Amino acid sequence: MNTHELLKKIEQESLSLVWWKDEQKARGEDVVNDPKKGERPWIIPETTGQFLHDVILKNNFSSALELGTSIGYSTIWIADALSQNNGNVHTIEHSLNKIPVAKKYFQESGFEKIITLHEGNILAILEQFPSDLTFDFVFMDADRGHYHEYFPLIKKHLREGAIIIADNAGNMNTRMQPFFDLLQQEGVAFEILNMDNGLLITGGYRSGGTS
Ligand SMILES: C[S@@+](CC[C@H](N)C(=O)[O-])C[C@H]1O[C@@H](n2cnc3c(N)ncnc32)[C@H](O)[C@@H]1O
């Protein structure tokens, strides 16, 4: 199966993946199966995946960080682009339900050697990153209200010219406002693209403060 076929398969399978807590089952929520309840993969739209892929190739990036792996759909988009530049991706996920599914898809993708899956909480993992680990591309797709806490830890690992993309900057903009404010304070230029859920994209990072 090639990458395109695998991505299509993940899109399909993601529709029926849902995990319920015992207390939710006790309330019969799994039977009602409200699409807003239960733990679901919440993967990016295909067009967003294609956009991430294009940005990586256009800028010749080779080292990526992803916050929020879920079942690995976006990671595989990113890894597919990076594989063409001899690159690699570090991705972070804490869900014990989703991690095994992501690992299975990484094996199927053939990109498992260039994907490092960090299992645990984003803040704790970022705090332990070795200082020589650097990135030219960051994709944020996790707990939106905390990106302003993650950015100070991430910026130490950014290469000159690195680009950050964050999903849901349109439909969850209120939660992300502290992150927008921080980028502005730090002189990191960004815009919010009106595609899919609204994609925040920064200019190339400059350690001096302007981008
Ligand atoms: C929207 S999903 C990611 C979807 C994935 N990027 C994709 O498109 O295939 C967000 C993920 O972030 C994870 N997450 C949220 N907060 C986290 C945290 N503090 N530490 C680790 N993972 C977190 C959730 O468990 C969830 O799987």
The ligand as a Tripos MOL2 file, in Angstrom:
@<TRIPOS>MOLECULE
LIG
   27    29     1     0     0
SMALL
NO_CHARGES

@<TRIPOS>ATOM
      1 C1         -6.6740   17.0340   17.2420 C.3       1 LIG1
      2 S1         -5.8560   15.6450   17.8800 S.3       1 LIG1
      3 C2         -4.4180   15.5220   16.8380 C.3       1 LIG1
      4 C3         -4.7360   15.0370   15.4490 C.3       1 LIG1
      5 C4         -3.5190   14.7280   14.6240 C.3       1 LIG1
      6 N1         -2.5950   15.8370   14.5880 N.3       1 LIG1
      7 C5         -3.9200   14.4050   13.2000 C.2       1 LIG1
      8 O1         -4.3360   15.3170   12.4900 O.co2     1 LIG1
      9 O2         -3.8150   13.2350   12.7930 O.co2     1 LIG1
     10 C6         -5.1400   16.2910   19.3530 C.3       1 LIG1
     11 C7         -4.3150   15.2780   20.1220 C.3       1 LIG1
     12 O3         -3.5360   15.9440   21.1020 O.3       1 LIG1
     13 C8         -3.4330   15.1050   22.2270 C.3       1 LIG1
     14 N2         -3.1020   15.9500   23.3700 N.ar      1 LIG1
     15 C9         -3.8520   16.9860   23.8600 C.ar      1 LIG1
     16 N3         -3.2170   17.5400   24.9010 N.ar      1 LIG1
     17 C10        -2.0720   16.8530   25.0940 C.ar      1 LIG1
     18 C11        -0.9970   16.9890   26.0180 C.ar      1 LIG1
     19 N4         -0.9950   17.9370   26.9550 N.pl3     1 LIG1
     20 N5          0.0390   16.1230   25.9420 N.ar      1 LIG1
     21 C12         0.0390   15.1540   24.9680 C.ar      1 LIG1
     22 N6         -0.9400   14.9960   24.0520 N.ar      1 LIG1
     23 C13        -1.9830   15.8480   24.1060 C.ar      1 LIG1
     24 C14        -4.8040   14.4560   22.3230 C.3       1 LIG1
     25 O4         -4.7570   13.2480   23.0630 O.3       1 LIG1
     26 C15        -5.1710   14.2670   20.8700 C.3       1 LIG1
     27 O5         -4.8560   12.9730   20.4190 O.3       1 LIG1
@<TRIPOS>BOND
     1     1     2 1
     2     2     3 1
     3     2    10 1
     4     3     4 1
     5     4     5 1
     6     5     6 1
     7     5     7 1
     8     7     8 2
     9     7     9 1
    10    10    11 1
    11    11    12 1
    12    11    26 1
    13    12    13 1
    14    13    14 1
    15    13    24 1
    16    14    15 ar
    17    14    23 ar
    18    15    16 ar
    19    16    17 ar
    20    17    18 ar
    21    17    23 ar
    22    18    19 1
    23    18    20 ar
    24    20    21 ar
    25    21    22 ar
    26    22    23 ar
    27    24    25 1
    28    24    26 1
    29    26    27 1
@<TRIPOS>SUBSTRUCTURE
     1 LIG1         1 GROUP 0 **** ****
